[in-house]
Amino acid sequence: MQIEILGPVRVSVAERSSDIRASKVRSMLATLALRAGRAVSHMELVDELWCGSTLGNPRNALQAQATRVRKVLEAHTPMHRTTVLRAVPNGYLLDVPAECVDANRFLDLASRGGAALTTDPERAARMLESGLRLWRGPALFDAGEGLRCASAATLFEERRLTAWEDLVSARLVLGHNTQVIAELQQLVAQHPLHERFCELLMLALYRSGRQSEALERFRLTRKRLDEQLGIQPGAGLQRRHAEILAQDPALAQPGALWNGRREPLATSA
């Protein structure tokens, strides 16, 4: 059984997925999934599901939702398996391994892929691609308005952007400069204020013999940052602009990707 929260909350077994119609059931399952294998207190769950609303008997209300969550889970659990949702002192526990939650698998793949980037870019690209394929939409899309799910969704989205940065960087290290341009153009269009995507796109364009387009991308990004945020591009983006203007030979080297973020990839003499 897999619990999926990188998109609408749902449960799946053997590639067969089931959506969850009841909003409170989705919220409770998502909150428990964020801490799979660890207890979540009654107070935390009540705050998450009812967002500070006053309840006459919050313990009974929570117990009713727990019963509904248990029915959803038991429909996907082998008959011999003990209940997946367990009541513990002062709370509930989702008794599944962390890797049964897609967000945990994504974080693991993203972390290992990022760590392998400068030593084994092919392996890094495979892991990052696998992690990003787990996404089906905005994380915790229909998990309610509780603070814990909202905060987790923000964290996952930030890690997703970093994973995209790492994946594109791996492809650039592998020499796929022309092939990543369309992908980066889409990422820049979706996240126009994300300077690292612009920086990588400028490098891919320059390496593909499109220097003027790389410089124009810098101009457009600088204009947008000024108009929307009243700021200038950061040091990394400005340095990339200066390197392209100077046609710096170092731009052809793998180390051009890091700008101090990581140790450069070792190259043969």
C-alpha positions, 0 to 999 in steps of 0.5 A: 500500500502506498499513500500519495500526497504529491498531488491530491491525497490518495491511497494506491495498491499495485498501481490501482489508486483510490481517491478520497472524497471526504475532506476531513479524511484526506486531511487526517490521512495526510497529517498522519502520513507526514509523520508515518511511523510516529504518533501524532497527538490528538491536539495536533490533529484537531488543530489541523482538521478544524483549524482553530474552530471550536468543537463541543467534543473534539475527541469524539469528532476526531474519533469519528474521522479516525474510523473513516480513515481506518475504513479507507486504509483497511480497504487496501490492506491484506486481510491478515495485516493488523490495522494500519491506523493505530490509536496510541496514548493521546494520539494516533499513529500511521503504522507504515514504513516511511517509504510507503509515503511518496513524499518520503521517497521523493525526498530520498531520491532528490537527496541522493541524486543531488549528492551524486551530481558532481561524481556520477551525473548519469546516476544522479539524473536517473534518481532525480528523474525517478523522484520528480515522476512521483509528482502528480500536481501540487503537493497536498493539493486537497489536504485542507487548510491546516498549518502543518499540511500547508507548511509541508507543501511549501517545503516539498515545493522548494525541494522540488525546484532544487531537484529540477535544478539538479536534474538540469545541471546533471544533463548539462554536465552530460553535454545535453545543452541543446536538449534542455533548452525547451525544458528550461524555458518552460521552468523559467516561464513557470517560475520567472523570479527563480534566478537559478533557472534563468542562470542555467538557461543562459548557460545552455543557450550560450553553449548552443551558440545562442549568445544573444538569446542568453543575454536577452534572457538576462535582460528580461529577468532583470526587468521583471525582478526590478518591476515586481520586487524592486531588486537587482539580480543576485550575484550568481546571475550577474556573474553568469551575465558577465561571463557570457559577455566576456565569452569566458572559456570556463563556461564550457567546463562542468565547473561553470555550473556550480558558481561556488555551490559545489566542488567542481566535477573532476575532469581528466587532464 
